[in-house]
Every structure is written in C-alpha cells, then in structure tokens.
Amino acid sequence: MTKKYILLIDDDHELADLLVDYLALQGFIVHCCFDGQTGLAQAYDPKFDLILLDVMMPKLNGFEVLKALGPSHRTPILMLTAKGDNNDKVRGLELGADDYLAKPFHHQELLARINAIFRRIALTREQNQQVLQKEKTILSVNKIELNHGTRAVYCHQKLVELTGTEYQILSLLMTNDGQIIGKDTISEQVLERKLSPFDRSIDVHIGNIRRKFSPFSAEDKIKTVRGAGYVFLTGL
C-alpha cells in the first residue's frame, strides 16, 4: 500500500515528535512545520494527502493559514482546536476545514479522524469511477450540478468551490432530493462519527454551502426542517 503523507503545522515540538513516531507506526509519513508561515508554504505541495493544522501558532495562526489557502485548495484539513472552544471549531469549518479535533486528544481518536477522512476520499473516488463506468457523470437537481468525474459543482452554471466534506454532504442531499436527511445520518455517513450533543459541524457545513450558492441563486436550495434535518429542494 502506498504510504500517505501528512503535513503537521503546529508549534508544539513535543507533540510533533510524538505524532511523527505514532503515525509512522500506522504507515504515515509526517512532515512538521512549527509556524503558520512555513506551514502555508508547504501546504501547496501536492504530495501531502492531509494537513493537520493547529490554531495558535507564531507568524500566522491557523485561521490565517486557512484564509490564505482559500476555497480552491483541495488537500483536506483537520483542525486542532482548544478543548471546548466552540468558536474556534465553527470558525475553522467556516474557513474551509474538513473536520476538527479538540486538544488534548487521544492518539487513537486522531487516527480514527484521519482514517475517516481518507475513507471519504476513497469512497468519493470509487463512486466517481462507478458513475464514469455508467457514463452518468452529472447529477443535476434544481439548477445545481455535481460532476462526479471532476468533483466540480455548478450553481446556475457558475462554478462553486466546495471542500471535500461539503461536496459529500451536498451529494448525499441531492441523491436523496425531496427527502429529509437527519443530521445524525449526515454525520455518520459523511464524517463517520455519531453526532454529539451541541456539535454544530453539520450546521456549519450546510451554512457554508448555502453561502457559496447565494451569489448565483436568490432561492435557498436546502431547506431546514426544524428538529428533523435538511431537504434538498427539487425545484419546479
């Protein structure tokens, strides 16, 4: 199996040493940067399969790194946030992080989150291949198009940049258009974890999708059903 490369951007040298050794045992190669500016420069290297990004760092903090990378950056990002700081978690997701993990964390929980992200990527590629084989690369509902061959998203024929997690959530909702999909279901199928109390991850990802569609469409494509979940509207 091909080894995967992880970029760790964190100024905690002791934690970095521990993670390099631990993740090496799991088959990962970890490259460390100890400030945001150096990490940002490395984040553009296409060899990295995943970025672990701390919030509080010298030169550039994690949020500034996310802003600089922008929505078109394709490498999945797992934010490392302060324990219990929900504002950091929400802000990181709004700026394009795929998931977050609060410090301090157990190494096995980090590994589970990493593997979940890679499984989502593998599943997307597998689904894309299946779609390509069936020669049905476009999923189109209510003037939103998903091109599974290229993972491109169009809203009223305008290209929209989504993160990998946002793409998977949108694909799930559009595949089941007109049906209520609960937040628990979205969390389990996309994030591969049960939704914990007060976890706003799904709400933030849905909000990001809506915000990215809004410049091209006056109508909301995703309806919130209070206490039940979300529905992708089929349109007229």
Secondary structure, 3 states (H helix, E strand, C coil): CCCEEEEEECCCHHHHHHHHHHHHHCCEEEEEECCHHHHHHHHCCCCCCEEEEECCCCCCCHHHHHHHHCCCCCCCEEEEEECCCHHHHHHHHHCCCCEEEEECCCHHHHHHHHHHHHHHHHHHHHHHHHHHHCCCCEEEECCEEEECCCCEEEECCEEECCCHHHHHHHHHHHHCCCCCECHHHHHHHHHCCCCCCCCCHHHHHHHHHHHHHCCCCCCCCEEEECCCEEEECCCC
